[in-house]
Amino acid sequence: MTQIKKRILFIAPQPFFQWRGSPIRVGYNVRALAELGYEVDLLALPFGEDQPIEGVRLIRAPNLFRIRDMPIGPSFWKGVYDVILFFHAWKLIRRQRYDVLHCVEDAAAIGVPLARLSNAALIFEKHSDPMSYRRNVLRNIILWFYSRIEVFSIRHADAVIGTGPALVEQAKAVASNKPVHHIFDIPSSLIEPSEQKAQAVRKQLVPAPDEILVAYVGSFAVYQGIELIFGAIPRVTRRCPRVRFVIIGGTSGEIEERRRALAAEGVDDRVTFLGKIPPDQLPHTLAASDILLSPRIAGANTPLKLLDYLKAGGAIVATDNQANRLILDESTALFVRPELDSFADGICRLAENAALRHQLACKGRALIQGTYNFNEFKRRLGEVYAPLE
């Protein structure tokens, strides 16, 4: 007798696909579920690139207001499109029987009433701590509201997934009787770095073979510690003339602003901005680098860049904080204080010590091969779903 596949409605209140943390993880989630034998409908915002995934049907909410993109974090338009997501999801459950609603972040508030209406199980996936990014009064109020939605979602979910240990503990503190699972992030691409492609990238970025290439990947958001990087660049290049920097990420406006500031310091010729590059190109670009930077200053979740760094086999300079220490220790990174002088000193120390760079890189690569990989990610996700069968 043929077993009927369980059907899942996966609701992601982000663009799909875009190269940033949550959409990358959503892609891995739905791919893993399809490989585990589930039928998956992915409902996402009406922005992003089409990325076909075998066994997954991508459904976009209608773009009623014709806006082009949705920035990270809470906003007026984010709230509007969450409402649109709700009504589109409601239309879907009226037409199709779903066994599980799997909801990411604030989409769980959509999932709670819909799961009850459709008699489906509800899984809430927590990617971040809203209160870690407090800034001005208005934003703090919005973030507090989001945190209340999160508490509501955790209490009504059948299972909770946290991407990091701190997020898991936060969920357990809200509802100790709920099954809460830790499923860590994995590198943003399943492509293995190619030595040939890495060498080709390096020739483009580094004119002299004895120069040291230092790379950063990520947005230019304050919590990323972006000021540490751009503040350290003049210090490092004056003390260590062999060092060059490559910055991956940022918008065109942000890049132009930083170029002007570096030019005023007389060091703009030591920095290359690549902007946003395809995830499958990232492993080769990082593998071309000698030193990789994680200057994070806030947050309780693992920076996705760390997993890409470890996979690429580069030596990491990381600020000594909770987020970076979730997967790094002294065997896989050089930790520094989140201060300009300390950050610059750490970069120069690694630039001058090839043996230490090699030691850190080897340990980091082993960590990816043994733990932080797609097969382990899929196995853990299967364990979340198994009790719901």
Secondary structure, 3 states (H helix, E strand, C coil): CCCCCCEEEEEECCCCCCCCHHHHHHHHHHHHHHHCCCEEEEEECCCCCCCCCCCEEEEECCCCCCCCCCCCCCCHHHHHHHHHHHHHHHHHHHHCCCCEEEEEHHHHHHHHHHHHHHCCEEEEEECCCHHHHCCCHHHHHHHHHHHHHHHHHHHHCCEEEECCHHHHHHHHHHCCCCCEEECCCCCCCCCCCCHHHHHHHHHHHCCCCCCEEEEEECCCCHHHCHHHHHHHHHHHHHHCCCEEEEEECCCHHHHHHHHHHHHHHCCHHHEEEEECCCCCCHHHHHHCCCEEEECCCCCCCCCHHHHHHHHHCCEEEEECCHHHHCCCCCCCCEEECCCHHHHHHHHHHHHCCHHHHHHHHHHHHHHHHHCCCHHHHHHHHHHHHHHHC
